[in-house]
């Protein structure tokens, strides 16, 4: 069951928490979680708003421990998100839960890697520095976050808009292809998830897009969320900017039922691009659409909104975003 529980409406920030979501469990509902944990969830949302994630981390761990005791679960994670629009700002929490009996299907991950590898040509350090510089310069207004940067790779995180970024990206671009074999080994087998993710980003600068797509799809079985997120971001760039490169949408569709908000939201970005591609339309309808209804029923925007947009694009219908019965009928009709 994937469900969202909307709390009573209130003016902007007068209520710490707008909604509690659950994705997804047959053992407990969002309504039950909200009822049993409401004071803790309200405190948690207030801490996130007023004090930041570090001070809220201890309470988050307490809440997750309480939830684990409510059923036989393979995975429990509390996700927090804030969203702003013309009406104000709202905060949501989502309980990501995997029932133990669903672990094999929803967490088809390989074992935790144990390898130790050197940094080939200093490329991982260069990526780390490149990303840190980009974040800083973006916060300072030197990078237009709404622009579509260009770069010599298939995935453009920050582009080359400032001299320091250009220098670092030049090093990454020059070193990726010659060090591809070492980077693939790190992305697959290094014990550090951060290094695996960095290697994935550096690999986006290799010259063969079809092979890159294969490498990124293979990274979706990583046991850690960070390398999966990196691979999905590269796959999204391929879907948006390199439509000639074939992607296995069946493999990607499975990620729409993965355990975390991050997994699902990034997979939805890929599907948004493919939903607008006439060559992929029939595949998206047959393999992706059936997985969208549970996401549509969430209240938290980062999973709900793209699911709604994809359904609207494919169907041409104008059903309300909360008209679940009409959307379910349409999905059943096209299958």
C-alpha positions in Angstrom: 0.0 0.0 0.0 1.2 3.5 -0.9 -0.8 6.2 0.8 -0.6 9.7 2.0 -2.4 11.2 5.0 -3.1 15.0 4.7 -3.2 16.9 7.9 -5.7 19.8 8.3 -4.9 22.9 6.2 -3.2 25.8 7.9 -1.5 29.0 6.9 2.2 28.9 5.8 4.4 27.6 8.5 1.7 27.9 11.2 1.6 24.1 11.2 5.0 22.3 11.1 3.8 19.3 9.0 1.3 19.2 6.2 1.2 15.5 5.4 2.5 12.1 6.3 3.1 9.6 3.5 3.9 5.9 3.5 5.5 4.1 0.6 4.7 1.2 0.8 3.6 -1.6 3.3 0.8 -4.1 3.7 1.3 -4.1 7.5 0.6 -0.5 8.4 -0.9 2.6 6.9 0.0 6.3 6.8 -3.0 7.1 9.0 -1.8 4.6 11.7 1.7 6.0 11.7 0.5 9.5 11.9 -1.9 8.7 14.8 0.7 6.8 16.8 3.6 9.1 16.1 2.0 12.6 15.7 3.8 14.4 18.6 7.2 13.0 17.6 6.6 13.9 13.9 5.5 17.4 14.8 8.6 17.9 16.9 10.8 16.4 14.1 9.3 18.8 11.5 9.8 21.7 13.8 13.4 20.8 14.4 14.1 20.4 10.7 12.6 23.8 10.0 14.2 25.7 12.9 17.4 23.9 13.7 18.4 21.9 10.6 18.9 18.2 9.9 21.7 17.6 12.3 19.7 18.4 15.5 16.8 16.4 14.1 18.8 13.3 13.4 18.6 11.8 16.9 14.8 12.2 16.9 14.6 10.7 13.4 16.5 7.6 14.6 14.1 7.3 17.5 11.1 7.5 15.2 12.5 4.9 12.8 13.2 2.5 15.7 9.6 2.8 16.9 8.4 2.0 13.4 10.6 -1.0 13.0 8.9 -2.5 16.1 5.5 -2.2 14.4 6.0 -4.9 11.9 8.3 -7.3 10.1 10.2 -4.8 7.9 13.4 -5.1 5.8 13.8 -1.4 5.5 12.5 1.7 7.3 13.5 5.3 6.4 12.0 8.6 7.3 12.3 11.2 4.5 11.6 14.9 5.1 11.0 17.5 2.3 10.1 21.2 2.2 8.4 22.8 -0.8 7.5 26.4 -1.6 4.9 27.9 -3.9 2.8 31.0 -4.2 0.7 29.8 -1.3 3.6 29.5 1.1 5.9 26.7 2.3 4.9 23.2 3.3 6.8 20.3 4.9 6.1 16.6 4.4 7.5 13.4 5.8 7.5 10.1 4.0 8.0 6.7 5.6 9.8 4.5 3.1 9.1 0.9 4.2 9.9 -2.4 2.7 8.0 -5.4 4.1 10.3 -8.3 4.7 8.5 -10.5 2.2 9.1 -7.8 -0.5 12.8 -7.4 0.1 13.9 -9.5 -2.8 11.6 -7.7 -5.2 12.1 -4.2 -4.0 15.7 -4.3 -2.9 17.4 -6.4 -5.6 20.9 -5.2 -4.6 24.2 -7.0 -4.7 26.3 -7.5 -1.6 28.3 -4.7 0.0 31.6 -4.2 -1.9 34.8 -4.6 0.1 37.5 -3.5 -2.4 40.1 -0.8 -1.9 41.3 1.1 -5.0 43.6 4.0 -5.6 42.3 7.2 -7.2 43.3 6.9 -10.9 44.9 10.1 -12.0 43.4 12.0 -9.1 40.1 12.0 -11.0 37.9 11.2 -8.0 39.5 14.1 -6.0 39.0 16.4 -9.0 35.3 15.4 -9.1 34.9 16.1 -5.4 36.5 19.5 -5.8 34.5 20.3 -8.9 31.3 19.5 -7.1 32.2 21.5 -4.0 33.2 24.5 -6.1 30.0 24.3 -8.1 27.9 24.1 -5.0 29.7 27.1 -3.5 29.6 29.2 -6.7 25.9 28.4 -7.2 25.1 29.6 -3.7 27.1 32.8 -4.4 25.1 33.4 -7.6 27.9 32.8 -10.1 26.0 29.9 -11.7 22.5 30.2 -13.1 20.7 27.2 -11.6 18.0 27.5 -14.3 20.4 27.3 -17.2 21.3 24.1 -19.0 25.0 23.8 -18.8 27.1 22.3 -21.6 30.1 20.2 -21.0 32.3 17.6 -22.8 30.6 14.7 -21.0 27.2 13.1 -21.1 26.1 14.5 -17.7 26.7 18.2 -16.9 26.6 18.8 -13.2 27.8 22.4 -13.2 29.3 23.0 -16.6 32.5 25.1 -17.2 31.1 28.6 -16.6 33.9 29.8 -14.3 37.7 29.3 -14.7 38.1 27.0 -11.7 35.2 24.8 -12.9 36.6 24.7 -16.4 40.0 23.7 -15.2 38.7 20.9 -13.0 36.2 19.6 -15.7 39.0 19.7 -18.3 41.0 17.3 -16.1 38.1 15.0 -15.6 37.2 15.0 -19.3 40.8 14.3 -20.3 41.3 11.5 -17.8 38.0 9.6 -17.9 38.5 7.5 -21.1 42.2 6.5 -20.4 41.2 5.4 -16.9 37.9 3.8 -17.7 38.8 0.3 -16.6 40.0 1.5 -13.2 36.9 3.7 -12.8 34.6 0.8 -13.6 36.3 -1.3 -11.0 35.9 1.5 -8.4 32.2 2.1 -9.3 31.5 -1.6 -8.9 33.7 -2.9 -6.1 35.2 -0.1 -3.9 34.1 -0.3 -0.3 33.4 3.4 0.0 30.0 4.4 -1.4 31.2 8.0 -1.9 34.0 6.8 -4.2 31.7 4.5 -6.1 29.4 7.5 -6.7 32.3 9.8 -7.7 33.6 7.2 -10.2 30.1 7.0 -11.7 30.1 10.7 -12.3 33.6 10.7 -13.8 32.6 7.8 -16.1 29.9 10.2 -17.6 32.9 11.7 -19.5 33.8 8.6 -21.5 33.2 8.7 -25.2 30.9 5.7 -25.8 27.3 6.7 -24.8 25.8 3.2 -25.4 28.4 1.6 -23.1 27.9 4.4 -20.5 24.2 3.6 -20.5 25.0 -0.1 -19.8 27.4 0.9 -17.0 24.8 3.2 -15.4 22.0 0.5 -15.5 24.4 -2.0 -13.9 25.0 0.5 -11.0 21.3 0.4 -10.1 21.9 -2.8 -8.1 24.3 -0.9 -5.8 23.4 -1.5 -2.1 23.9 2.2 -1.3 21.6 5.0 -2.3 24.4 7.4 -3.3 25.8 5.4 -6.3 22.3 4.6 -7.4 21.5 8.3 -7.3 24.6 9.2 -9.3 23.7 6.6 -12.0 20.1 7.8 -12.2 21.2 11.4 -12.7 23.5 10.3 -15.6 20.7 8.2 -17.1 18.3 11.2 -16.8 20.8 13.3 -18.8 21.0 10.6 -21.4 17.2 10.5 -21.7 16.9 14.3 -22.0 19.9 15.2 -24.2 20.9 12.0 -26.0 17.7 10.4 -27.2 19.6 8.3 -29.7 21.0 6.2 -26.9 18.8 3.3 -26.0 17.8 2.8 -22.4 16.3 -0.4 -20.9 13.0 1.1 -19.6 12.0 -2.2 -18.1 15.0 -2.2 -15.9 14.4 1.5 -15.0 10.8 0.9 -14.3 11.7 -1.4 -11.5 13.4 1.5 -9.7 10.0 3.2 -9.4 9.3 0.7 -6.6 12.7 0.9 -5.0 12.9 1.7 -1.3 13.8 5.4 -1.1 12.2 8.7 -2.2 15.5 9.5 -3.9 15.5 6.3 -6.0 11.9 6.9 -7.2 12.1 10.6 -7.9 15.3 10.2 -10.0 13.8 7.3 -11.9 10.7 9.5 -12.5 12.9 12.2 -14.1 14.1 9.6 -16.7 10.5 8.6 -17.3 9.4 12.2 -17.8 11.9 12.5 -20.6 10.8 9.2 -22.2 7.1 10.0 -21.9 7.6 12.9 -24.3 9.6 10.7 -26.8 7.3 9.2 -29.4 9.6 6.3 -30.0 9.4 5.3 -26.3 5.7 5.9 -25.8 4.4 2.4 -26.1 7.1 1.0 -23.9 6.4 3.6 -21.2 2.7 2.8 -21.3 3.3 -0.9 -21.0 6.1 -1.0 -18.5 6.0 2.2 -16.6 2.4 3.3 -16.2 1.3 0.4 -14.0 3.9 1.5 -11.4 2.7 5.1 -11.3 -0.6 4.8 -9.4 1.0 4.1 -6.0 3.2 7.2 -6.5 0.3 9.3 -7.6 -1.5 8.5 -4.3 1.3 10.1 -2.3 0.9 13.6 -1.1 4.6 14.5 -1.1 5.3 16.4 -4.3 8.7 15.0 -5.4 7.1 11.6 -6.2 3.5 12.6 -6.7 3.9 15.5 -9.1 6.0 13.8 -11.8 3.8 10.7 -11.7 0.8 12.9 -12.3 2.6 14.8 -15.1 3.6 11.5 -16.9 0.0 10.2 -16.7 -1.4 13.5 -18.0 1.1 13.5 -20.9 0.4 9.9 -21.9 -3.3 10.0 -21.5 -4.3 13.4 -22.7 -6.9 13.4 -20.0 -7.6 16.3 -17.6 -8.6 14.3 -14.5 -7.8 16.0 -11.1 -4.6 14.9 -9.6 -6.5 13.3 -6.7 -9.1 11.6 -8.9 -7.6 8.2 -8.2 -10.6 6.3 -9.5 -10.5 7.9 -13.0 -6.7 7.5 -13.2 -7.0 3.8 -12.2 -9.7 3.2 -14.8 -7.5 4.8 -17.5 -4.5 2.7 -16.5 -6.6 -0.5 -16.6 -8.1 0.5 -20.0 -4.7 0.9 -21.6 -3.6 -2.5 -20.3 
